[in-house]
Amino acid sequence: MTQSSLTQEQEAAMAELLELTKDAEEKLREMSEFADAIAEKYQKRLHEIRSAETQNYETIIG
């Protein structure tokens, strides 16, 4: 399909679809960054808990 075979209405629909796709891509990127931040906080907290448990174990055994 060449550019000249599209009607103005079709071109407008394609342009709108392109914008919607760009918006969806941006939202997905934001959600991915948000999920990464949550995962990072979870891993950090898990590490803190494990470290505290290790210290408590060493205190009891020590």
Secondary structure in CASP SS format (residue, H / E / C, confidence):
PFRMAT SS
TARGET T0000
AUTHOR 0000-0000-0000
METHOD secondary structure of the structure
MODEL  1
M C 1.00
T C 1.00
Q H 1.00
S H 1.00
S H 1.00
L C 1.00
T C 1.00
Q H 1.00
E H 1.00
Q H 1.00
E H 1.00
A H 1.00
A H 1.00
M H 1.00
A H 1.00
E H 1.00
L H 1.00
L H 1.00
E H 1.00
L H 1.00
T H 1.00
K H 1.00
D H 1.00
A H 1.00
E H 1.00
E H 1.00
K H 1.00
L H 1.00
R H 1.00
E H 1.00
M H 1.00
S H 1.00
E H 1.00
F H 1.00
A H 1.00
D H 1.00
A H 1.00
I H 1.00
A H 1.00
E H 1.00
K H 1.00
Y H 1.00
Q H 1.00
K H 1.00
R H 1.00
L H 1.00
H H 1.00
E H 1.00
I H 1.00
R H 1.00
S H 1.00
A H 1.00
E H 1.00
T H 1.00
Q H 1.00
N H 1.00
Y H 1.00
E H 1.00
T H 1.00
I H 1.00
I H 1.00
G C 1.00
END
